[in-house]
Amino acid sequence: MPKSATPIPVLTIDGPSGSGKGTISRLVADRLGWHLLDSGALYRAVGYAAGMSGVDLTDEAAVTRSAEATRIVFRDPGDGGETRVVVNGHDATDELRTETAGAAASAIAAFPGVRAALFDKQRGFRKGPGLVADGRDMGTVIFPDAPFKVFLTASADERARRRYKQLKDKGLNVTLSALLREIQARDERDAARVVAPLRPADDALTIDTTGIPVDGVVAAVLSVVRPA
């Protein structure tokens, strides 16, 4: 990109699991007419592909090789429905939304090699007219120059309830107590990792979504891009 060119705008939406990032990011991207990057799906896809290949998820070198080789494609169904995630030719969207896939993603995200393998892939989503980037280190590592940054959070109990409803609606057999334990464990793991720990960017607006309707959160996020 020529130095004189105007940078493509990016809105980063970071936060812990269950904070509403996915839903809010999709709605905001639709409102703005911008592209969407679900970075968590990339890590889930790598964990899924590695697991399906029998790779030991504690073996950083092996998981990194899997990250470099895994083919990940996002497909818009064209009917307003959920974006499909195709991993090595297989539609793995449903498998990637399970807590097992989330736990695997959190574990391998601590590997520097895996993060390096996915760095350029994530940066490649920055295309006009703009990008909404949903993740955990979008504003701190992947797009530190983004002009718009938000960090969504909510209480662990609230996030567990949201995930419980979401997964039950999908027909999955889950318990609220187990989800709460998994969310708390993931919070600790994500915040404690040496590489790209979960934290708000210094210039991000933090929004606690506990008890706030989705429309209210969307409006708050849009106000960052479109000040009143």
BELKA-V93272 format. One record per backbone hydrogen bond with DSSP energy under -0.5 kcal/mol. CO is the residue of the C=O (numbers start at 0). NH is the residue of the N-H. E is the energy in kcal/mol with one decimal. If there is no record, write none. Layout:
[[CO,NH,E] [CO,NH,E]]
//
This chain:
[[1,4,-1.4] [8,130,-1.8] [9,11,-0.6] [9,147,-1.5] [10,132,-2.7] [11,149,-2.7] [12,134,-2.1] [13,151,-3.1] [15,18,-1.6] [19,23,-2.6] [20,24,-3.0] [21,25,-2.1] [22,26,-2.2] [23,27,-2.8] [24,28,-2.6] [25,29,-2.2] [26,30,-2.2] [27,31,-2.4] [28,32,-1.8] [28,33,-1.8] [34,131,-2.6] [35,37,-0.5] [36,38,-1.0] [36,133,-3.1] [37,40,-0.8] [37,41,-0.8] [38,41,-0.5] [38,42,-1.6] [39,43,-2.6] [40,44,-2.5] [41,45,-2.1] [42,46,-2.5] [43,47,-2.7] [44,48,-2.9] [45,49,-2.7] [46,50,-2.4] [47,51,-2.6] [48,52,-1.3] [49,54,-2.9] [50,53,-1.5] [54,56,-0.6] [55,58,-2.1] [57,59,-1.0] [58,62,-2.6] [59,63,-2.6] [60,64,-2.0] [61,65,-1.9] [62,66,-2.4] [63,67,-2.2] [64,68,-1.6] [65,69,-2.2] [69,71,-0.6] [70,87,-3.2] [72,74,-0.5] [72,85,-3.2] [74,76,-0.6] [74,83,-3.0] [83,74,-3.0] [83,85,-0.6] [84,86,-0.6] [84,91,-2.2] [85,72,-2.4] [85,87,-0.6] [86,89,-1.9] [89,86,-3.4] [89,91,-1.0] [91,95,-2.2] [92,96,-0.7] [93,96,-0.9] [94,97,-1.1] [97,101,-1.8] [98,102,-2.6] [99,103,-2.1] [100,104,-2.3] [101,105,-2.2] [102,106,-2.0] [103,107,-2.4] [104,108,-1.8] [106,109,-1.0] [107,110,-1.8] [109,111,-0.6] [110,114,-2.0] [111,115,-2.5] [112,116,-2.0] [113,117,-1.6] [114,118,-0.9] [115,119,-0.7] [117,121,-2.2] [118,122,-2.3] [119,123,-1.8] [121,124,-1.7] [122,125,-1.7] [124,126,-1.4] [126,129,-0.8] [128,8,-0.5] [129,34,-2.7] [130,10,-2.9] [130,132,-0.6] [131,36,-2.6] [131,133,-0.6] [132,12,-3.2] [133,38,-2.1] [133,39,-0.5] [134,14,-1.0] [135,198,-0.6] [136,140,-2.5] [136,141,-2.0] [137,142,-3.0] [140,143,-0.5] [142,145,-2.0] [147,11,-2.5] [148,204,-2.3] [149,13,-2.5] [150,206,-2.7] [151,15,-0.6] [152,208,-3.3] [154,158,-2.4] [155,159,-2.4] [156,160,-2.1] [157,161,-2.1] [158,162,-2.3] [159,163,-2.5] [160,164,-2.4] [161,165,-2.6] [162,166,-2.8] [163,167,-2.6] [164,168,-2.4] [165,169,-0.7] [166,171,-2.5] [167,170,-1.8] [171,173,-1.0] [174,178,-2.1] [175,179,-2.3] [176,180,-2.0] [177,181,-2.3] [178,182,-2.5] [179,183,-2.5] [180,184,-2.3] [181,185,-2.4] [182,186,-2.5] [183,187,-2.0] [184,188,-2.2] [185,189,-3.0] [186,190,-2.3] [187,191,-1.7] [188,192,-1.2] [189,197,-2.1] [193,195,-0.5] [196,198,-0.5] [200,203,-2.0] [203,205,-0.6] [204,150,-2.7] [206,152,-2.2] [206,208,-0.8] [208,211,-2.1] [212,215,-0.5] [212,216,-1.8] [213,217,-2.7] [214,218,-2.3] [215,219,-1.9] [216,220,-2.5] [217,221,-2.8] [218,222,-1.5] [220,223,-1.4] [220,224,-0.8] [221,225,-3.5]]
//
